[in-house]
Amino acid sequence: MKYSMTLAALAAGTLSVAAPTADIKAHQFSVQQVARGKHFKNGAIEILKASRKYGSTPSEALVKAAAAAQQGSVTASPSDSMDDSYICPVTTGSNTLHLDFDTGSSDLWVFSTDTPASEQGSHSLYNGEATGKLLSGYTWDITYEDGSGSKGIVYSDKVVIGPVTATSQAVEAATSASSGFVSDTSTDGLVGLAFSSINTVEPQQQLTFFDNVKSSLASPLFAAVLKHGKAGTYDFGYLDSSKYTGSIAYTAVDNSQGFWGFTAGATTVGGKSTGSVGAAIMDTGTTLLYLPSKVVSAYYAQVKGSSNSNTYGGYIFPCSATLPDWNVSIGGTTFTVTGSYFNYSPVSSGSSTCYGAMQPNSQTGGSTVFGDTFIKGHYIVFDQTQGSNSPRLGLAKQSSP
Ligand SMILES: *[C@@H]1O[C@H](CO)[C@@H](O)[C@H](O)[C@H]1NC(C)=O
């Protein structure tokens, strides 16, 4: 889906139109873009070696498990001081780019040497001609919920994320991108991690990175471990029990729309009921949390001085307001978003009025979206271990958010 908040859009009162953001993001992180691959002892390989050593014939399943060795993590850094998005180093062909991992879309696209010089800016570029195989006649064209978009041509190339490699990944090279993408030099493109059914490549739809690698992962899943104001990770192929507390609560996924759809239940603030959520999607590519208006108004009823502002197109409050925690029940377990996470940022630089990070889903065309405001602080598993027809989401609390 991708619904990126930007202060510029906020100031212009035009939340549905992507706007240049470079001047306004005052406190740019100097993002440390170092791939931090983790390496794990591969249990299956050890058993396989032992089995051969002692002369028994290893089972076919064991041989397969040993081949399925790919697992590991990649650093996900906030793109700016407002956690507008999280970006990760990704090697496409021989070029390392910084890409926004988006569980709300399914195209892997990049700024490239095919992008007009006037739009390249200081983005890192993918050089498809040097390393890729052009898929002749193939094109792509995507428009995101926030009005931003891009389009272009398609190569097949090697893509490496952390220690995980896809050997023939569709890399979609931009021949044009909207102004928001052009000016946001923190991000060189996206890695779509929703379902391949919504990939936009024509004439033949292409598989996402996850669909390409999942059979070679130790376990067909990935986890988002995003944090407020500091680097987290995306982990592929394994669960890292050091990163969450308690057990993981699983809930069924409805992917009929191509998204990681799920159902969220009751919400409370200060122990009082604030209504039920219903159908939602889990979307790392969206900055904020968008909920049914009754749930949102019940929350802000507990925030002194808050109002739903026409000028800013959403809920605002005095920056000094105390924001209560928010509880939501998912898969029979209660998850809590820390109140301070609902302060997105001042409405303009230096203002004492702040914009809320929980907003009504009228802003996202009626879609309820659990974006980064919810995801950071939690350990979210995008899981296909029950088979590709039974995807599920796993949720737990991060051990050190
Ligand atoms: C959230 O739920 C827990 C119990 O699961 C409760 O102790 C806490 O007060 C609730 N917080 C809110 C904000 O309602």
The ligand as a Tripos MOL2 file, in Angstrom:
@<TRIPOS>MOLECULE
LIG
   14    14     1     0     0
SMALL
NO_CHARGES

@<TRIPOS>ATOM
      1 C1         -4.0570   -2.8430   28.3430 C.3       1 LIG1
      2 O1         -4.3930   -4.1380   28.7930 O.3       1 LIG1
      3 C2         -3.7350   -4.5020   29.9900 C.3       1 LIG1
      4 C3         -4.1940   -5.9260   30.3400 C.3       1 LIG1
      5 O2         -4.0420   -6.7690   29.2280 O.3       1 LIG1
      6 C4         -4.0930   -3.5480   31.1190 C.3       1 LIG1
      7 O3         -3.3510   -3.8790   32.2630 O.3       1 LIG1
      8 C5         -3.7950   -2.1340   30.6930 C.3       1 LIG1
      9 O4         -4.2540   -1.2300   31.6600 O.3       1 LIG1
     10 C6         -4.4620   -1.8210   29.3730 C.3       1 LIG1
     11 N1         -4.0410   -0.5130   28.8870 N.am      1 LIG1
     12 C7         -4.8900    0.2930   28.2960 C.2       1 LIG1
     13 C8         -4.2490    1.4800   27.6660 C.3       1 LIG1
     14 O5         -6.1000    0.1150   28.2350 O.2       1 LIG1
@<TRIPOS>BOND
     1     1     2 1
     2     1    10 1
     3     2     3 1
     4     3     4 1
     5     3     6 1
     6     4     5 1
     7     6     7 1
     8     6     8 1
     9     8     9 1
    10     8    10 1
    11    10    11 1
    12    11    12 1
    13    12    13 1
    14    12    14 2
@<TRIPOS>SUBSTRUCTURE
     1 LIG1         1 GROUP 0 **** ****
